Amino acid sequence: MSPTHPPSAVTSLWILANEAEETDFIAEIGRLAARHGTPVFHPHLTLLGDIPADPATLSERVRALATAAPAFTVPVEDIVMTDAFYRSFYAGFPLPSALQALRTAAIREFSLDPGPFTPHVSLLYGPVPPDAKAASAAEVAQRWKGRAVRFDRLAITNSGNDVPISDWRCLLTIPLGS
């Protein structure tokens, strides 16, 4: 498949969990990828994806968004399974006012209409047989459901729907409220 944007011409903004919880998410994604033969990726909550711009040109605009937004803590509401490739299963979160305000500011800043917002951190990408996926999701729910996760950084990435997962990188990370 040929990308519609070269990797240098698309950006996504990710919100990252604090370092301790990020480490736990990385371990969880690694376990699941090894078990199911699925891609490994960096854990993130996508604030705004597929922005048609070179990530190198956005640092000042994104820095302004990050400094105006506080870090926030939210509990994992549930582990949700779907048939979507990028949402095969994920940790779903409520939408706190701090996250809603940051999302609204990002949409305004980049003049995008991204549609509905489902705050989540994906834990598994790709198709997995339903019974195996359900068994893994039940195990993950025991570890994660109800756990409070602190999100404290905003990242500029080169990720997008047409960029191979193995090429995704956090290019600049800015603390929220800095």
Secondary structure, DSSP 8 states (H G I E B T S, - for coil): ---SS-GGG-EEEEEEE-HHHHHHHHHHHHHHHHHHT-------EEEEEEESS-GGG-HHHHHHHHHTS--EEEE--EEEE-SSGGGSEEEE----HHHHHHHHHHHHHHT--------EEEEE-S---HHHHHHHHHHHHHHHTT-EEEEEEEEEE---TTS-GGG--EEEEEETT-
